[in-house]
Amino acid sequence: MPHAELKFSSDLEIDAISILAEIETVILEHDSGAGACKGRAYPAAQFHHSHIAFTVALLAKPHRDEVFSRALLADLESRIKARLPQPCEFSLGLSYSTPFYVTNFHAG
């Protein structure tokens, strides 16, 4: 299950929920077996320069090679930027979790 985190300066008027949903859509377009993408957004009340930063993490798998990663990163960048109504500094990182990472569901 992929994860997406969005951190942004609070002066930006963005729809974080729609951006996180768009990230999930793009991931699934590249890898239909990826599953739902857990997303979180963190506005920063105190900041220096208007900015937005994304971190997208997936589990490492053989088909998620350099070609896959570059294509996913390019599509994520263009689709996210299409949803940003204001100019700002932009960062986007794609990472892969190590084999020593647990992701599952806790039923309580």
Short mmCIF file of the C-alpha atoms (twelve columns), coordinates in Angstrom:
data_MODEL
# 
_entry.id   MODEL 
# 
loop_
_atom_site.group_PDB 
_atom_site.id 
_atom_site.type_symbol 
_atom_site.label_atom_id 
_atom_site.label_alt_id 
_atom_site.label_comp_id 
_atom_site.label_asym_id 
_atom_site.label_seq_id 
_atom_site.Cartn_x 
_atom_site.Cartn_y 
_atom_site.Cartn_z 
_atom_site.pdbx_PDB_model_num 
ATOM 1   C CA . MET A 1   0.000  0.000  0.000   1 
ATOM 2   C CA . PRO A 2   1.653  3.254  -1.104  1 
ATOM 3   C CA . HIS A 3   1.906  6.305  1.142   1 
ATOM 4   C CA . ALA A 4   1.806  9.969  0.132   1 
ATOM 5   C CA . GLU A 5   2.665  12.887 2.376   1 
ATOM 6   C CA . LEU A 6   2.054  16.485 1.466   1 
ATOM 7   C CA . LYS A 7   3.658  19.331 3.414   1 
ATOM 8   C CA . PHE A 8   2.912  22.892 2.405   1 
ATOM 9   C CA . SER A 9   3.060  26.484 3.570   1 
ATOM 10  C CA . SER A 10  -0.335 27.557 4.865   1 
ATOM 11  C CA . ASP A 11  -0.517 30.558 2.534   1 
ATOM 12  C CA . LEU A 12  -1.260 28.210 -0.374  1 
ATOM 13  C CA . GLU A 13  -4.912 27.635 -1.187  1 
ATOM 14  C CA . ILE A 14  -4.895 23.995 -2.212  1 
ATOM 15  C CA . ASP A 15  -7.338 21.116 -2.136  1 
ATOM 16  C CA . ALA A 16  -5.146 18.559 -0.400  1 
ATOM 17  C CA . ILE A 17  -7.770 15.809 -0.539  1 
ATOM 18  C CA . SER A 18  -8.123 16.035 -4.318  1 
ATOM 19  C CA . ILE A 19  -4.341 16.134 -4.779  1 
ATOM 20  C CA . LEU A 20  -3.908 13.029 -2.621  1 
ATOM 21  C CA . ALA A 21  -6.672 11.283 -4.602  1 
ATOM 22  C CA . GLU A 22  -4.923 12.277 -7.843  1 
ATOM 23  C CA . ILE A 23  -1.673 10.763 -6.561  1 
ATOM 24  C CA . GLU A 24  -3.490 7.484  -5.912  1 
ATOM 25  C CA . THR A 25  -5.033 7.568  -9.402  1 
ATOM 26  C CA . VAL A 26  -1.655 8.127  -11.069 1 
ATOM 27  C CA . ILE A 27  -0.012 5.324  -9.099  1 
ATOM 28  C CA . LEU A 28  -2.810 2.930  -10.075 1 
ATOM 29  C CA . GLU A 29  -2.497 3.940  -13.740 1 
ATOM 30  C CA . HIS A 30  1.142  2.849  -13.612 1 
ATOM 31  C CA . ASP A 31  0.635  -0.179 -11.369 1 
ATOM 32  C CA . SER A 32  -2.930 -1.457 -11.084 1 
ATOM 33  C CA . GLY A 33  -1.953 -3.820 -8.276  1 
ATOM 34  C CA . ALA A 34  -0.543 -1.089 -6.020  1 
ATOM 35  C CA . GLY A 35  -3.707 -0.769 -3.942  1 
ATOM 36  C CA . ALA A 36  -5.023 2.259  -2.114  1 
ATOM 37  C CA . CYS A 37  -2.602 5.062  -1.326  1 
ATOM 38  C CA . LYS A 38  -2.716 6.307  2.245   1 
ATOM 39  C CA . GLY A 39  -2.371 10.070 2.175   1 
ATOM 40  C CA . ARG A 40  -1.729 12.770 4.744   1 
ATOM 41  C CA . ALA A 41  -1.443 16.545 4.406   1 
ATOM 42  C CA . TYR A 42  0.374  18.875 6.772   1 
ATOM 43  C CA . PRO A 43  -0.016 22.639 6.377   1 
ATOM 44  C CA . ALA A 44  2.781  24.631 8.021   1 
ATOM 45  C CA . ALA A 45  1.692  27.820 9.782   1 
ATOM 46  C CA . GLN A 46  5.289  28.986 10.105  1 
ATOM 47  C CA . PHE A 47  7.449  28.861 6.986   1 
ATOM 48  C CA . HIS A 48  10.056 30.642 4.903   1 
ATOM 49  C CA . HIS A 49  8.924  31.021 1.258   1 
ATOM 50  C CA . SER A 50  5.743  29.532 -0.185  1 
ATOM 51  C CA . HIS A 51  6.378  25.875 -0.914  1 
ATOM 52  C CA . ILE A 52  4.840  22.463 -1.314  1 
ATOM 53  C CA . ALA A 53  6.659  19.163 -0.815  1 
ATOM 54  C CA . PHE A 54  5.473  15.665 -1.636  1 
ATOM 55  C CA . THR A 55  6.871  12.332 -0.568  1 
ATOM 56  C CA . VAL A 56  5.497  9.206  -2.221  1 
ATOM 57  C CA . ALA A 57  6.654  5.830  -0.919  1 
ATOM 58  C CA . LEU A 58  6.006  2.389  -2.379  1 
ATOM 59  C CA . LEU A 59  7.229  -1.094 -1.615  1 
ATOM 60  C CA . ALA A 60  10.194 -2.209 -3.701  1 
ATOM 61  C CA . LYS A 61  9.139  -4.745 -6.348  1 
ATOM 62  C CA . PRO A 62  10.988 -6.080 -9.411  1 
ATOM 63  C CA . HIS A 63  8.773  -4.268 -11.931 1 
ATOM 64  C CA . ARG A 64  9.274  -0.928 -10.176 1 
ATOM 65  C CA . ASP A 65  12.583 -0.301 -11.872 1 
ATOM 66  C CA . GLU A 66  14.223 2.915  -13.079 1 
ATOM 67  C CA . VAL A 67  12.032 3.186  -16.184 1 
ATOM 68  C CA . PHE A 68  8.875  2.703  -14.098 1 
ATOM 69  C CA . SER A 69  10.087 5.194  -11.478 1 
ATOM 70  C CA . ARG A 70  10.978 7.927  -13.970 1 
ATOM 71  C CA . ALA A 71  7.631  7.578  -15.767 1 
ATOM 72  C CA . LEU A 72  5.682  7.595  -12.490 1 
ATOM 73  C CA . LEU A 73  7.604  10.600 -11.191 1 
ATOM 74  C CA . ALA A 74  7.012  12.581 -14.404 1 
ATOM 75  C CA . ASP A 75  3.275  11.832 -14.404 1 
ATOM 76  C CA . LEU A 76  2.927  12.637 -10.714 1 
ATOM 77  C CA . GLU A 77  4.681  15.978 -11.209 1 
ATOM 78  C CA . SER A 78  2.544  17.077 -14.149 1 
ATOM 79  C CA . ARG A 79  -0.762 15.919 -12.627 1 
ATOM 80  C CA . ILE A 80  -0.044 17.466 -9.218  1 
ATOM 81  C CA . LYS A 81  1.071  20.779 -10.726 1 
ATOM 82  C CA . ALA A 82  -2.167 20.904 -12.729 1 
ATOM 83  C CA . ARG A 83  -3.996 21.098 -9.373  1 
ATOM 84  C CA . LEU A 84  -1.892 23.918 -7.891  1 
ATOM 85  C CA . PRO A 85  -3.540 27.312 -8.433  1 
ATOM 86  C CA . GLN A 86  -0.659 29.462 -7.148  1 
ATOM 87  C CA . PRO A 87  3.040  29.793 -7.887  1 
ATOM 88  C CA . CYS A 88  5.264  28.167 -5.265  1 
ATOM 89  C CA . GLU A 89  8.444  26.213 -4.770  1 
ATOM 90  C CA . PHE A 90  7.777  22.544 -5.580  1 
ATOM 91  C CA . SER A 91  9.443  19.322 -4.397  1 
ATOM 92  C CA . LEU A 92  8.489  15.722 -5.132  1 
ATOM 93  C CA . GLY A 93  10.308 12.636 -3.943  1 
ATOM 94  C CA . LEU A 94  9.642  9.021  -4.839  1 
ATOM 95  C CA . SER A 95  11.083 6.401  -2.523  1 
ATOM 96  C CA . TYR A 96  10.934 2.671  -2.004  1 
ATOM 97  C CA . SER A 97  10.634 1.006  1.385   1 
ATOM 98  C CA . THR A 98  13.171 -1.596 2.388   1 
ATOM 99  C CA . PRO A 99  12.259 -5.285 2.682   1 
ATOM 100 C CA . PHE A 100 12.167 -4.664 6.452   1 
ATOM 101 C CA . TYR A 101 8.971  -2.625 6.373   1 
ATOM 102 C CA . VAL A 102 5.601  -3.886 7.562   1 
ATOM 103 C CA . THR A 103 2.346  -2.667 6.063   1 
ATOM 104 C CA . ASN A 104 -0.950 -4.367 6.814   1 
ATOM 105 C CA . PHE A 105 -4.282 -3.801 8.566   1 
ATOM 106 C CA . HIS A 106 -4.813 -3.846 12.327  1 
ATOM 107 C CA . ALA A 107 -8.364 -4.925 13.164  1 
ATOM 108 C CA . GLY A 108 -8.178 -3.835 16.815  1 
# 
